[in-house]
Amino acid sequence: MALQAGSHCIVAGDGRSSGGSDRLTGLDTGRTAFAITVDKGHMSEAHQDALGLLCGAYFEINNIRPSAIRPVTNPNLTSLCKPPSVQPPNLLFGGDLAKRVKELHEDVKTMGLIKPGGKLGKRVFPYWQGTSSDTGEGTSHSASQSRSWQPATVNLVAIVILSRGKCGLSTCTTRYLVAMAAADLLVAITDVILVQIKYHYFNRSFLSITPVCSVNVVLQSAATDCSVWFTVTFTFDRFVAICCQKLKTKYCSGKTAAVVLATAGVLLCLKNVPRYFTREPRTIIDNVPWVCRLVDSYFTDPGWVAFDWFDTVLTPLLPFAVILLLNALTVRHILVASRVRKGLRGESKGENRSDPEMESRRRSMVLLFTISGSFILLWLTLVVNFVYYHITAIGNVKNDSQYIFFYVAYLLRNVSCCTNTFIYMVTQSRFRDQVKSAVKYPLTSVLRLINKSVP
């Protein structure tokens, strides 16, 4: 109300006088002086609030300046001074605070609005242009970019090594692991690398054009869905291999794995196509739409509301529940089968004879539980955040703890796209051997060339 009242003071004044311009100039001068005198690296929340309100008042007054100067404008040029397209709201932050908060969350995920080096608990203002050098914290842009390439490199190594088929795994298991690594690679490219490169080096490039941005949103969601559901299909495959011996011969084959993965991938990509139409340009410059924002109808239209719920349940709530259920059934079956086999082999409690079948199951179980367990742990914070958000029905992040929890959840979700390779190295000895061979290969090749060249 304060901003709206202050804005209308200018419109109500005499249009032929310079009172409105003087007030606006005085406000701009005060805002600039305040920003200069405050230490950007040690701004308190009160300073941030004051600067934000001054910037907001300046922005709102600028919106209605055309209406204020229309009476003194040449009649032939009056049409150029269009009234503001957005009327000042009755409430200080608008009528739909939850919508604004969700738009900010979408911006953070797709555009990288958090400044490098800025403290996570600090509030984000559109007028603040601080960098890591302003605060003396954080890392350089080049270091941030180099870290963004690491998940892609790790997954690329996993794809190359697993595709060679020399890790002692079945064809079926190998195809699932390669598909999971490929999906994680796409997540790293669309949700990490493109965001970091666009933000640090090409902030106003074609990547920020609305159609390109919308396509990237679709690719991000499709890659994330594939990464999650490929983990589910792998978990189900291991469940069948361990617990369903009759179905194992028909289902656990390379051909079936290829069909399952291809079908799941196509369906998940089609499911995310509507996301393209949930975005609209935030601004239009020279008839070119720039940046993505959620369309207003996404929060009110029953179809889009249903799509949002369906998307959230499909990823990650349903996979979360399915993986927990399958792992529980697998553990139960293994414990029962272990007791039965020990009874049939006549082993007492103190004996521990070698059992090749149980050893094979143990290796398969370790790989299964480490992969699915890593998924559950890294996605747990995001699931908890979603449940808390909807149960408490809060429309915004009320304190620094909730703010930090929200972004830590997305951080862990992105980390989950590069953990499987390390799991393979820990649990699979042959995979470690292949990695060692790949590391040694360039050196051994150079030594062979030197030996050949020496007479």
JOWOZI-V375002 format. One record per helix or strand of 3 or more residues. SS is the DSSP state (2 for helix, 1 for strand). FROM is the first residue (numbers start at 0). TO is the last residue. If there is no record, write none. Layout:
# JOWOZI-V375002
<<SS & FROM & TO> <SS & FROM & TO>>
This chain:
# JOWOZI-V375002
<<2 & 1 & 11> <2 & 18 & 36> <2 & 39 & 41> <2 & 44 & 62> <2 & 64 & 71> <2 & 74 & 79> <2 & 96 & 110> <2 & 131 & 134> <2 & 140 & 162> <2 & 170 & 199> <2 & 205 & 207> <2 & 209 & 242> <2 & 244 & 250> <2 & 253 & 277> <1 & 278 & 284> <1 & 287 & 293> <2 & 295 & 298> <2 & 301 & 343> <2 & 355 & 391> <2 & 399 & 417> <2 & 419 & 426> <2 & 428 & 452>>
